């Protein structure tokens, strides 16, 4: 089964609806995906559609280098949690480039090599 995910979500998703619609496992997966889109939406708007890492303008449209993506402020590999307090929004390009680097290190490197 293929899902098309919305570009942004304005209200926090509720798990029950997805589980009812897609069953327990798939429903949970779709729900979690929607939660990530919700937080991506919230953080991007809080940041005025500006990337956390390069300060470039982001878009909700998918498939661009500057498409909004959900960023872990502290990378998961460094013990950062997948919780709202650890979420920010960055552009797709920065998110892909950063990997598991800390924000400080990534931004510093960007400033010295730019
Ligand atoms: Zn960026």
Boltz pocket constraint, residues with backbone or C-beta under 6 A from the ligand:
constraints:
  - pocket:
      binder: B
      contacts: [[A, 51], [A, 52], [A, 53], [A, 54], [A, 55], [A, 56], [A, 90], [A, 91], [A, 92], [A, 93], [A, 94], [A, 95]]
      max_distance: 6.0
